[in-house]
Amino acid sequence: MVLHKGKISEIIEETPHIKLFKVTLENGVFDYKPGQFAMLSLDNVKTETGILVKRSYSIASSPTNKEYLEFCVSIKKDGKLSPQLEKLKHGDSMNLDGPYGRFNLKDPLHEGTIVFIAGGAGIAPLLSMIRTLLVQHNDIKILLLYGFRNPEDCSYKDELLEYSKKYKNFNMYRTVSSKEVPEWWEEDTGRVTAILNKYIKPKEIECVYICGNPDMVRDTIDILKAAGISEAKIYNEQW
Ligand SMILES: Cc1cc2nc3c(=O)[nH]c(=O)nc-3n(C[C@H](O)[C@H](O)[C@H](O)COP(=O)(O)OP(=O)(O)OC[C@H]3O[C@@H](n4cnc5c(N)ncnc54)[C@H](O)[C@@H]3O)c2cc1C
């Protein structure tokens, strides 16, 4: 894969633990499909043997956006790369290679609802797909079920709420899993797995895309299969 150099054009502190990075390429073209990921690295972050530390990050932007690539990075305090990404500033450089991955938007059939199920930063590849669908197929029904711990952990809140208002074909249900939910929260509570049967109508769905941690993905698939959704309609990525 081609190694690209990117420059950070914008950094957004999206939630207490998540930063969004908009990156413009300094060389070449990064031709990706919605849902794919890039390997990111920084010249000054190397292993003890001097090899670049590389980590995978889903591309949250849509390929219809030619201006920049967007990454939604959850900062792992003791991690090797993400705390170094957190220190980056506007104008700093990073290395990107890719695109990689087969978790990407299949050509929609226009027959049924496309369901997206996200846990935390797992919204990133799904958002790339949703952004693309809303630009290219405004007649396809989209259902997003999105779980996170506390209300302030909802990445892309403003954009997603705007989509709910603007597009009749886009519906979103959010749930918070913290045991201490603030009184003002009026949406669902509990893990995202607890709201699947409430909102998904198995007979109406075309396919399901899931992204989250391995436990969330496994439990979600089990529930969907028990509800009669064939495994062939379920695509997932876990990290
Ligand atoms: C396809 C794919 C797409 C991804 N997309 C995204 C994305 O869009 N956004 C995102 O935030 N992440 C994404 N990830 C996860 C990402 O690649 C990194 O794994 C994550 O950011 C952590 O990297 P790190 O270098 O900071 O932490 P690492 O150094 O890899 O450490 C990860 C965790 O393990 C712990 N740890 C490290 N070493 C040890 C040890 N020896 N013993 C015990 N614990 C240890 C650390 O404390 C840390 O919490 C994706 C992963 C995959 C595979």
The ligand as a Gaussian input file, in Angstrom:
#p B3LYP/6-31G(d) Opt

LIG

0 1
 C      -10.074000      -2.258000      11.677000
 C       -9.896000      -1.399000      12.893000
 C      -10.427000      -0.123000      12.915000
 C      -10.274000       0.677000      14.046000
 N      -10.824000       1.917000      14.045000
 C      -10.710000       2.688000      15.146000
 C      -11.308000       3.996000      15.181000
 O      -11.934000       4.462000      14.234000
 N      -11.169000       4.719000      16.328000
 C      -10.471000       4.244000      17.419000
 O      -10.385000       4.950000      18.424000
 N       -9.886000       3.022000      17.396000
 C       -9.968000       2.245000      16.295000
 N       -9.371000       1.020000      16.279000
 C       -8.510000       0.642000      17.427000
 C       -7.088000       1.216000      17.200000
 O       -6.492000       0.575000      16.083000
 C       -6.124000       1.012000      18.385000
 O       -6.171000      -0.348000      18.759000
 C       -6.452000       1.858000      19.596000
 O       -6.467000       3.238000      19.252000
 C       -5.397000       1.671000      20.698000
 O       -4.110000       1.949000      20.168000
 P       -2.954000       2.478000      21.120000
 O       -1.668000       2.346000      20.381000
 O       -3.282000       3.784000      21.722000
 O       -2.987000       1.441000      22.323000
 P       -2.137000       0.059000      22.442000
 O       -0.729000       0.363000      22.751000
 O       -2.407000      -0.766000      21.267000
 O       -2.839000      -0.497000      23.712000
 C       -4.258000      -0.794000      23.680000
 C       -4.739000      -1.024000      25.106000
 O       -4.098000      -2.165000      25.629000
 C       -3.449000      -1.837000      26.840000
 N       -2.148000      -2.510000      26.858000
 C       -1.098000      -2.266000      26.052000
 N       -0.086000      -3.101000      26.330000
 C       -0.547000      -3.889000      27.338000
 C        0.016000      -4.968000      28.062000
 N        1.259000      -5.393000      27.814000
 N       -0.750000      -5.552000      29.013000
 C       -1.999000      -5.127000      29.265000
 N       -2.569000      -4.116000      28.612000
 C       -1.857000      -3.517000      27.666000
 C       -3.282000      -0.332000      26.852000
 O       -3.372000       0.161000      28.167000
 C       -4.421000       0.148000      26.018000
 O       -5.539000       0.412000      26.827000
 C       -9.536000       0.203000      15.157000
 C       -8.999000      -1.092000      15.126000
 C       -9.187000      -1.892000      14.027000
 C       -8.597000      -3.261000      14.025000

